[in-house]
Amino acid sequence: ADLPTVGDWVLTAPADENDPGSVTIEITLDRLSKFSRKEAGDRIGEQVIAANIDTVFLVSGLDVNFNVNRIERYLVLAWASGAKPVIVLNKADLCDDTADRILQLKAVSMDVPILIVSAQTGEGIDLMRPYIELGQTAAFLGSSGVGKSTIINALLGYERFDTRDVREGDSKGRHTTTFREMCRLDSGGMIIDTPGMREIQIWTDESSLARSFSDVEDFALLCRFRDCQHNSEPDCAVLQAIEKGELQVTRLESLRKFQQELAHLIEKQDASARAEKSKERKKRK
């Protein structure tokens, strides 16, 4: 996580006086924001996908790729990043009921902007440009096949990134983009393209998680007991809001799921830290 990544600002020095293009990174400047996830697999560590981003475009397809739970998970990571999330629903030309999809997302997105676009027809592409003006950096995140590279090509005005058709039947992509890359728009804004992520394990903390579920937390502040678990306690404002239809029960269920996942992550981090300390003590002996 401490190594330089796409979007980092670094100070460099010449590595070889005979090779002007060869440099050594001396210092990585402090990051203003970073989009991170837990490393894939069993490793307990942070993987920084992109740094110093102002806007995170969370891209989803309006075809069979559309998945509210996946977008909700991306939002949790986006709020923890320090960047502003914007949901981009691509392939509007393939969907006859975008209003219903937006309604489904409103339950989890709160006030996050939702843009409807079609990279194929150009519909809605200009709605994204105000987020990538001079001095602004935006990262595109989403699973394979949602059209991130196609959207970026449309914004650039030329075919910078390779694209492929998705598989028929499940609309899954083929990982056309295999590495992260940053490029510059004519406006002076910067865009970071990323490979599709099949595994999205959270890397966050309790405060960022609470911000992602501020709709639940706002009602929780009105509960009689400060340590209310929202199960069967008297005068639980969260349960009352669910009964009145002011809050969807799925939001409370999602929050509990993420809290359990975060607790499990913290437990594994603590175990890993203890193991490292044990190794260090054995080395000293």
C-alpha positions in Angstrom: 0.0 0.0 0.0 2.9 2.4 0.6 4.4 1.8 -2.8 3.7 4.3 -5.6 0.6 3.6 -7.6 -1.4 5.1 -10.5 -2.3 8.7 -9.5 0.5 9.2 -7.1 2.7 12.3 -7.2 6.4 11.5 -6.8 9.7 13.3 -6.7 12.4 11.7 -8.8 16.1 11.9 -9.4 18.1 10.7 -12.5 19.0 7.1 -12.1 21.6 7.0 -14.9 23.2 10.1 -16.4 23.6 8.2 -19.7 19.9 7.5 -19.9 17.7 10.6 -19.5 14.5 8.5 -19.3 15.7 6.4 -16.4 14.8 7.8 -12.9 14.6 6.8 -9.3 11.6 7.6 -7.2 12.9 9.4 -4.1 9.7 10.5 -2.4 6.0 9.7 -2.8 4.0 12.7 -1.7 1.1 12.3 0.7 -2.1 11.2 -0.9 -5.2 13.3 -0.8 -7.4 10.3 -1.5 -7.0 6.6 -2.4 -9.4 3.9 -3.5 -8.5 0.7 -1.8 -9.7 -2.9 -1.3 -8.4 -5.8 0.6 -5.9 -7.8 -1.4 -7.5 -10.7 -3.3 -7.3 -14.1 -1.8 -6.2 -14.9 1.8 -3.5 -12.2 2.1 -4.3 -9.6 4.7 -3.2 -6.3 3.2 -4.4 -3.1 1.5 -4.3 -2.9 -2.3 -4.5 0.7 -3.5 -6.2 0.8 -6.9 -5.8 4.5 -7.6 -4.6 7.6 -5.6 -5.3 11.3 -5.6 -8.7 10.9 -7.3 -11.4 13.6 -7.1 -14.2 11.5 -8.5 -14.8 7.7 -8.6 -17.1 6.7 -11.5 -18.7 3.5 -10.5 -19.8 2.0 -13.8 -22.5 -0.7 -14.1 -24.2 -2.0 -17.2 -28.0 -1.7 -17.7 -28.0 -5.1 -19.2 -27.9 -8.4 -17.1 -24.7 -7.0 -15.4 -26.9 -4.6 -13.3 -26.5 -5.6 -9.7 -27.6 -3.3 -6.8 -25.6 -5.2 -4.2 -22.4 -4.9 -6.2 -22.9 -1.2 -6.6 -23.7 -0.9 -2.9 -20.3 -2.6 -2.1 -18.5 -0.2 -4.5 -20.1 2.7 -2.7 -18.8 1.5 0.7 -15.2 1.5 -0.8 -15.8 4.8 -2.6 -16.9 6.7 0.6 -13.8 5.3 2.4 -11.5 6.6 -0.4 -12.1 10.3 0.2 -13.2 10.8 -3.4 -16.7 11.7 -4.6 -18.6 8.7 -6.0 -20.7 9.0 -9.1 -22.8 6.1 -10.4 -22.6 5.6 -14.2 -25.2 3.3 -15.7 -24.0 2.4 -19.2 -25.7 0.7 -22.1 -28.9 2.8 -21.9 -29.5 1.7 -25.5 -30.0 -1.9 -24.2 -32.5 -1.0 -21.4 -36.2 -0.2 -21.8 -36.8 0.6 -18.1 -34.1 2.8 -16.8 -36.5 4.5 -14.4 -37.0 1.2 -12.5 -33.2 0.7 -12.3 -32.8 4.2 -10.9 -35.5 3.6 -8.3 -33.8 0.4 -7.1 -30.5 2.3 -6.8 -32.0 5.2 -4.8 -32.5 2.9 -1.9 -28.7 2.4 -1.5 -27.2 5.5 -3.2 -28.8 8.2 -1.2 -27.6 11.5 -2.7 -24.9 10.1 -5.0 -25.4 11.3 -8.6 -26.7 8.7 -11.1 -25.8 9.3 -14.7 -27.5 7.3 -17.6 -25.2 6.9 -20.6 -24.6 4.9 -23.7 -21.0 4.7 -24.9 -22.2 3.3 -28.2 -24.7 6.1 -29.1 -23.0 8.9 -27.1 -26.0 9.5 -24.9 -25.1 11.1 -21.6 -21.4 11.2 -22.2 -21.2 15.0 -21.9 -22.8 14.7 -18.4 -19.5 13.2 -17.2 -17.3 16.0 -18.4 -18.0 18.5 -15.6 -16.4 16.0 -13.2 -13.1 15.9 -15.3 -12.3 19.6 -15.8 -8.8 21.1 -15.6 -7.0 19.8 -12.5 -9.5 17.1 -11.8 -8.8 13.3 -11.7 -11.4 10.6 -12.1 -11.0 6.9 -11.8 -13.3 4.4 -13.6 -14.2 1.3 -11.5 -16.5 -1.6 -12.3 -16.6 -5.2 -13.3 -15.5 -6.5 -16.7 -17.9 -5.9 -19.5 -19.6 -2.8 -18.2 -18.0 -0.5 -20.8 -15.4 1.5 -18.9 -12.9 1.5 -21.7 -15.5 2.3 -24.3 -16.7 5.3 -22.2 -13.2 6.6 -21.8 -12.6 6.3 -25.6 -15.8 8.4 -26.1 -14.6 11.0 -23.7 -11.1 11.1 -25.3 -12.6 11.3 -28.8 -10.3 8.5 -30.2 -9.7 4.7 -29.6 -7.1 4.8 -26.9 -8.1 1.6 -25.1 -9.0 -1.8 -26.7 -12.5 -3.0 -26.3 -14.3 -6.3 -26.8 -17.9 -7.4 -26.9 -19.2 -9.1 -23.8 -20.2 -12.8 -23.8 -23.8 -13.5 -24.8 -26.1 -14.7 -22.1 -24.4 -13.3 -19.0 -22.8 -10.0 -20.4 -19.5 -10.8 -18.7 -16.4 -9.1 -20.1 -13.1 -10.6 -21.1 -10.7 -8.3 -19.1 -9.7 -6.2 -22.1 -8.0 -3.8 -19.7 -5.3 -5.7 -17.8 -3.5 -2.9 -16.1 -4.2 0.6 -14.6 -3.3 3.6 -16.8 -3.8 7.3 -16.5 -4.4 9.6 -19.5 -5.1 13.2 -20.1 -8.2 14.8 -21.6 -8.2 17.9 -23.8 -9.9 19.7 -20.9 -6.8 19.1 -18.8 -8.5 16.5 -16.6 -7.1 13.1 -16.0 -8.7 9.7 -16.3 -7.6 6.4 -14.8 -8.8 3.2 -16.4 -8.7 0.1 -14.3 -9.2 -3.7 -15.0 -12.6 -5.2 -14.0 -12.6 -6.4 -10.4 -14.2 -9.7 -9.8 -13.4 -9.7 -6.1 -14.3 -6.7 -4.1 -13.3 -7.2 -0.5 -13.8 -4.2 1.7 -11.0 -2.1 3.2 -12.6 0.5 5.3 -13.2 1.6 9.0 -16.2 2.1 11.2 -16.6 5.8 10.5 -16.5 5.3 6.7 -19.0 2.5 7.0 -21.3 4.7 9.0 -21.1 7.3 6.4 -22.0 4.8 3.7 -25.1 3.9 5.7 -26.0 7.4 7.0 -29.6 6.7 6.3 -29.6 3.9 9.0 -27.3 5.9 11.3 -29.6 8.9 11.3 -32.4 6.9 12.7 -30.1 5.1 15.1 -29.3 8.4 16.8 -33.0 8.5 17.8 -33.0 5.1 19.5 -33.6 5.1 23.3 -30.4 3.1 24.0 -27.1 4.3 22.7 -25.9 0.7 22.2 -29.2 -0.4 20.5 -28.7 -3.4 18.2 -31.9 -2.8 16.3 -33.3 -6.2 17.1 -36.1 -6.0 19.6 -35.2 -3.2 21.9 -37.9 -0.8 23.0 -38.2 2.5 21.2 -35.8 1.5 18.5 -36.0 4.3 15.9 -34.5 2.1 13.2 -37.1 -0.7 13.5 -39.9 2.0 13.7 -38.6 3.6 10.5 -38.7 0.2 8.8 -42.3 -0.4 10.0 -43.3 3.0 8.6 -41.7 2.4 5.3 -39.2 5.2 5.9 -36.2 2.8 5.7 -35.8 -0.5 3.8 -35.0 -3.5 5.9 -32.4 -4.5 3.3 -30.3 -1.5 4.3 -30.1 -2.7 7.9 -29.3 -6.2 6.7 -26.6 -4.9 4.4 -25.1 -2.8 7.2 -24.9 -5.8 9.5 -23.3 -7.8 6.8 -20.6 -5.2 6.3 -20.1 -4.8 10.0 -19.5 -8.5 10.3 -17.1 -8.4 7.4 -15.2 -5.5 8.9 -15.0 -7.2 12.3 -13.6 -10.3 10.6 -11.0 -8.2 8.7 -9.9 -6.5 11.9 -9.6 -9.8 13.6 -7.4 -11.2 10.9 -5.3 -8.0 10.9 -4.7 -8.4 14.6 -3.8 -12.0 14.2 -1.4 -11.2 11.4 0.2 -8.4 13.6 0.6 -10.8 16.5 2.3 -13.4 14.2 4.7 -10.7 12.9 5.6 -9.7 16.5 6.2 -13.3 17.4 8.6 -13.7 14.4 10.5 -10.6 15.4 10.9 -11.8 19.0 12.2 -15.2 17.8 14.7 -13.4 15.5 16.1 -11.4 18.5 16.6 -14.6 20.5 
